Amino acid sequence: PDFIFSLLCGFTCFANFLAGRYFGGDLECQIQAWYCIYGISCSIWMNVVIARELSRLVRNVAVGKRYQAPSDGVACMQIVAVHIFAACFAALPLIPALPADVGPLEGVACLPIEYDQTSTIFHWCFTLPLMLVVPVLLIGWYSCLAHRSVGIVMVSAADRSIVIFFRRLLFILLVMWAPAGITIWVLTDRDLTFWGGLWSHIQGIVSATIYVTKADIWKEFMPCACALQ
């Protein structure tokens, strides 16, 4: 999802930034807002699913239980569920009955906006929490559970490497998304909005790079990559 979001938004946002204004119509704005919300939500919530599963693995190891990985079918269902949730969530601002709307922020990109007191409450208490705040907090929570579980008993170096993986995952999300959220929705500067959004776009590439640095993930990834070639 992050690739789709980054690719499409990269073209439109960069064109708007160079032009000095948003030159699309209402339909283009709604389309961009949908895939932006979808891309942000899907990317971060997918990391929540990964963090939850890795946390379960570490906690089972810490208490001496055998870890059973989810089957391919269950994993696919989780992935599909995240995509469906993100797609439906991204469509909410397009429903006239809801106090939500989208518009060009600083003339760069179309995203959820506030237009009155009710929409402000909806925006800060529902839209942004579900899109950014809650998933980041959940990843932090699962990371803390994993770290505490490893501290209960002596574990192997391999198990500790999983905790390090959690820390990197949380660090990446905080470093890549926190500045974007602040520059886009808190600060009101056109240049900061563009560069903050651009910074968040490369989170998917950075996360994927961190994933394949784990030996077991790399071992599973290489046959798939070779098969595609």
Long-range contacts (C-beta under 8 A, 24 or more apart in sequence): 1-38, 1-39, 1-42, 1-43, 1-46, 1-83, 1-86, 1-204, 2-39, 2-42, 2-43, 2-201, 2-203, 2-204, 2-207, 3-204, 4-35, 4-39, 5-35, 5-36, 5-38, 5-39, 5-40, 5-42, 5-43, 5-201, 6-39, 6-201, 6-202, 6-204, 8-32, 8-35, 9-35, 9-36, 9-39, 9-109, 9-197, 9-201, 10-198, 10-201, 12-109, 13-108, 13-109, 13-194, 13-197, 13-198, 16-104, 16-107, 16-108, 16-109, 17-108, 17-190, 17-194, 20-107, 21-107, 22-104, 22-107, 22-108, 22-109, 22-110, 24-104, 24-110, 28-110, 29-102, 29-103, 29-104, 29-110, 30-94, 30-102, 30-110, 32-109, 32-110, 33-90, 33-93, 33-94, 33-102, 33-110, 33-111, 33-112, 34-90, 34-91, 34-94, 35-90, 36-90, 36-109, 36-110, 36-111, 37-86, 37-89, 37-90, 37-93, 37-111, 37-112, 37-131, 38-86, 38-87, 38-89, 38-90, 39-86, 40-131, 40-132, 40-200, 41-85, 41-86, 41-89, 41-90, 41-130, 41-131, 41-135, 42-82, 42-83, 42-85, 42-86, 42-87, 43-203, 43-204, 44-131, 44-132, 44-135, 44-136, 44-173, 44-177, 45-82, 45-85, 45-86, 45-135, 46-79, 46-82, 47-135, 47-139, 47-169, 47-173, 47-207, 48-135, 48-138, 48-139, 48-142, 49-78, 49-79, 49-82, 50-169, 51-138, 51-139, 51-142, 51-143, 51-166, 51-169, 51-170, 52-138, 52-142, 54-142, 54-146, 54-162, 54-165, 54-166, 55-142, 55-143, 55-145, 55-146, 55-149, 55-166, 57-162, 58-145, 58-146, 58-149, 58-150, 58-159, 58-162, 58-163, 58-166, 59-145, 59-146, 59-149, 61-149, 61-155, 61-159, 62-149, 62-150, 62-152, 62-153, 62-155, 62-159, 63-149, 63-152, 63-153, 64-153, 89-130, 89-131, 92-127, 93-127, 98-122, 100-127, 105-184, 105-185, 105-193, 106-188, 106-189, 106-190, 106-193, 106-194, 107-190, 108-190, 108-193, 108-194, 108-197, 109-193, 109-197, 111-184, 111-185, 128-181, 128-185, 132-177, 132-181, 136-173, 136-174, 136-177, 136-178, 139-169, 139-170, 139-173, 140-170, 142-166, 143-167, 143-169, 143-170, 161-214, 165-210, 165-214, 168-210, 169-207, 169-210, 172-203, 172-206, 172-207, 172-210, 173-203, 173-207, 176-200, 176-202, 176-203, 176-206, 177-203
